[in-house]
Amino acid sequence: MIQLAIASDHAGFPLKHALAERLQAESISFIDIGTFGTDRVDYPDYAHALAQSIEKGEVEIGVLICGSGQGMAIAANKHKQIRCALCWNKEITELSRAHNNANVLALPGRFLEEDEAWNMLLTFLQTPFEGGRHADRVNKISAC
C-alpha cells in the first residue's frame, strides 16, 4: 500500500479524525500531520507540511481537508512536486488519479458526508495513473 499522510485545519478536523479512525481500522498506515483539534489554525501551515513530507520522500501521497478544500489545494499546489486535486465526488477523484496523476487529494470537509469521503479516499488510493497521453500532459505541468 502507498505511504500516506493526512492533514487538516480546524474546519476539516472532524472529517480527518473520522477518516483516520477508518484508516486505522483497515490497517492502512498513515502519518497524521495535524491539526489535532478544532481550535483555529491556519490551513497553509498544514498544507505546506504535508507537501514537504512528499517532497522529502517521507510519504508518496496525501490527503488535505479544510472547510472548502480550496485553500488547502491552493497552498499545496505552490510546491513544485505536488499535484493536488480538489475533489467533491468519486468520479472526479478517480479522474484526478487516472488522468492527472494527482498525489494529493483535497477534500471539502464541510460539504462531504463521512461515507462519501471514505469512498473517495479509497478510490484515490486504489486508482492507478493511466500514463500514455496523460503522462505527456502531466509532464507539461512542471515545465515552468
Secondary structure, DSSP 8 states (H G I E B T S, - for coil): ---EEEEE-TTTHHHHHHHHHHHHHTT--EEEEE--SSS---HHHHHHHHHHHHHTTS-SEEEEEESSSHHHHHHHTTSTT--EEE-SSHHHHHHHHHTT---EEEEETTT--HHHHHHHHHHHHH-----THHHHHHHHHTT-
